[in-house]
Amino acid sequence: MTAQPNAAAPAGSIKLADLTVHRLGFGAMRICSGYTWGMPKDRPGALQVLKQVVALGINFIDTADSYGPEVSETLIAEALHPYPAGIVIATKGGYTRPNEGSWVANGHPDHLRKALEGSLKRLRLNCIDVYQLHTPDPRVPFTDSVGALAALQRAGKIRHIGLSNVSVQQLNEARRIAPIVSVQNHYNYEDQSDESVLAACERLGIAYIPWYPLGAGQSLKSAKLKKIALQHGATSVQVALAWLLARSPVMLPIPGTGKLAHLEENVGAAGLRLSAEQMQTLR
């Protein structure tokens, strides 16, 4: 079945301070080629996926300067600029990509300032709606990295600050420096080890963005997921995403893909409601 316009709306909404978005977003990592490296082989196809994201009512798009590197942001602007009203573009800085297989943390304030300027240019924006520290850098005091983003926020180049790959302690440290609107950490049905940060976000009313929301795919083979998918006439992918949405009101999943069929499958989870019994089965 082809997904309909505004298909993301049934997932409900969540606030990122003064911004309101549907609670099923899009992660734009996979529109790049290969291991998030280089332009996609089918560039027109990637642009069509991004346009369809908006057509389906998804209004939260997550990316990073390291995706490509610089490819994802470039394609987003090419496909969608000037951006429709209500679209929130969130990007990240704090990783460098010296080669295809490497992700090297760099949270130095000078690097973050340069990274932000590059993102602004590629996305064709004067201010980033949500700018996230991609990862803490063990070589740089965490408070220095967050402080650099707070200074850029005061300068009017960042609207809201988010964090990624952080602990509860780091979240608390960051909140002493600046308001934090989101945390993006690893979490999915297969790996629920980040419960403490999710609980902290629930207490604080901060959006929790689970990256890798479908895991490595092993959980999709779960007999429990398959059984519930059959009950709904859905797929295991859709049940896994619906489980995330039901797991917490602050959850903001961002499944990503470079294929239109997968995009429509993912957004089909927005209207899927799991019963209390089914949620208990999936515990």
N, C-alpha and C positions, 0 to 999 in steps of 0.2 A: 504494500500500500504506500502510495506517495504521501509524504508529510505535507501538511497544509501550512499556509502562511500563519505566522504567529504560533507555530506549534510548540514553541518553548514556553509559552505563557502558563500552561497548566502546572509547571514546576513550582509556581509561586515566585515571590520576589524577596529580595534581601537588600538591606541598605548598607552602603559603604559610606558612612557619614551622610553627606547630603546627596549622594548618588543612589538611585534605585535601579537594580538590574534583575532580570529573571535569574532564577536559581539554577539554571543549566547553561553554562557558558561554553566557550570554544577555546581549546588550547591549540595555538598555531605553530607548534613545533614541527608537526609532521607534514606541513606543506613544503618543507625543505626536502632536498634530495638525500637519499641514503641515511647515514647515521647523523642526521641533522647537519649535513655538510653540503654546501653548494646549492645552486639553483635546481629546482625540480626538473626532471626530464620533460614533463608535460607542463610547461609554464601556463599556457592558456587554461588547462584543466585546474591548476591550483588557484588561479584567479577566479574561476567559476565556482569553486568550492567556497571561497571567501565571500563571494557575492550571495551564494545560496545561504550561507550562515545568517546573514542579515535578513534575507527573504523569509527565513523560518522563524524570525522573531528573537533570535539570540542576540542579546545586546551587551554581552560582556566577552571581550576577546583578550586572551592572555598570550603574551609573547615575551621575547627577550632579545637583547642585542647579540647574544651568543648563539642564537638559533640560525645557523647558516654558515658562518656567522654573518649577521646583518641582513640575511636574505629574507627572513620572515617579516621583519618590520617593513622592508622595501616592498614586498608583495602586498602587504596589508594596505599600504598607502596607494599603491598602483590600482588595486581592485576597488577600494572604498572611498578614497578621498575625492571630493569633500565628504566628510563623514555625515551620515544621516543623524538627525537629532536623536538623542538618547543613547547613542552608542558609546560605551566606555571601553577605551583601549588601555589595558594595563601592560606595562613592560617591566623588564628587570635588568639590573646591571650588577656586576660583581664577579663574573666569570670571564676568562679569556680562553680562546681556542687556538693554541699554537699549531695544532694539526687535527686531523679528523677524529682521532680517538682520544683526544685530551680535553679535559675541563680543568682549568687551573684557576683557583680562587684569587681574586684581586680586589680587596676591599679598601685599598688606600684611597683617601679622600680625593687625591689628584686624579686617580683613575676613574672614580665614580663621577666626578664632575665632567670629565671628558666623555665618559660613556653616556651620560645623560644628554649632553649636547649632540652626540651622534644620533641618539634615538629621536630627539626632537627633529633633527634634520630629515632623517629617513621617514618618519611618520608624518612629516609636514605639519607639525604642531608647535605652538608657542608654550604649551604647558601640558605635561603628562597627567592624565586623570589619576592614575594609581601607579606609582613607581616603587618597585620592590627591590630590596637588597637580596640578590639571588642566593647568596650563601655567606655565612660568616667566614672571614679569612683568619686562620690561626696566627698569621704573622702580623696582623693589625689589630689593635684594641677594638673590640666590637663597638664600644661607645664612640670611637672616632668615625667609624663607617656610618653609623646611624646619625651622628652629629653632622656629617657632611650632607646627608639627605635633608636633615632639618634645615640647614642653612640654604639649600637650594629651594626648599619649600617656602622659606621666608622671602626668597628672591622672586617668587612667583612662577618658578619653572616646574614645580611639582604641586599638584593639588592635594593629593593624599599619599601617605607612606604605607607600604606593606613590607612584610618580611617573608623570607623563604628559608626552609631548612634550619629552623631554630628550635631551641628548647624553651621550656616555661621560664627558666631563669633569664634567658636572653630576651624573651618577650617582655618580661617585667623591666629589665634594664632599658630596653628601647622605649617603653612607655614613660619612663622618667625623663626622656629627652624630647619626645614628640608623640602626638596621638598616632596610634597604629590602627588601620582599618581592616587589615587582612593578614592572615598567615597562610602560606602555601607550603605544605609539608607532604611527605609520602604517606598515603593512606588509601586502602581499598579493602574489598571483602577478604582478599587473600592475606593481607598484612595490616593488622589493626594495632600495631605496636605504638602508635602515636596518641593513644587515648588521653594521656595527661595534657598534651597541648590542645587537643580538641576540647577537653573539659574546661580548660582555661579560657578558650575562645567563647565557649558557651556562657561562662560566668560573666565575661566582659562584653558580650554582645559584638564580638569581632568575627567577621566572615572567615571561615576555614575553607581553603581551596585545596582539595586533595589532588596532588599531582600523581600521575600514573594511576588514574582511577579504576582502570580495568586490570591492573597488575600485569604479570607476565603471561596472562592467558590461562594459567593452570586452573585458577578458580572457576573459570567459565565452563570447565569440564565437570564441575561439581554436580553430583546427582541431585542435590537439593535445589540448586539453581535451575537445572533442567526440568525438574518436576514442576516447580512454580511457574517457569516459563510456559510449559505446556498448559497449565491451568489458565493462563492469561492469553494464550495464543500469541506469545511474545518470544523473544530470543533471550538467551542467557545474558548477553550484553545488556539488554534493556533491564532485566531484573537486577543485575549487579549495580547499574546506575540508579534504578529506583530504590534499591536498598540504601545507597548512600544518601539520597534525598530524604528518605524516611528516618535515617539514622540520627540526624540532628537538624534542627531548624537553621543552624548557622552554616550548614554544608553548602558549598558552591562548586559542584563538580565541573571540570573543564575537559571532557573527552575530546581528543583531537584526531584528525584523520586528513588524508589527502585525497579521499575518494568520496564522491557524492553519495553513493549507496550507503556507505558507512555513516556518513553524516546524518542521513535521514533515519537510519536505524537508531543512532544515538539519541536523536531528538525525540524519537518515539517513546523514550523512557519518561518524558516530562509528564505525561498524563497517566502513567501506570501507577496504580495505588495498591500497595501490598497490605494485606490484612494483618491484624495483630498476631494471629496464629501463624501466618507466613513469616512475619518478622521473627517470631519465637523459633520457628523451624530453622531460620538462617543464623541463629546465634551460635 
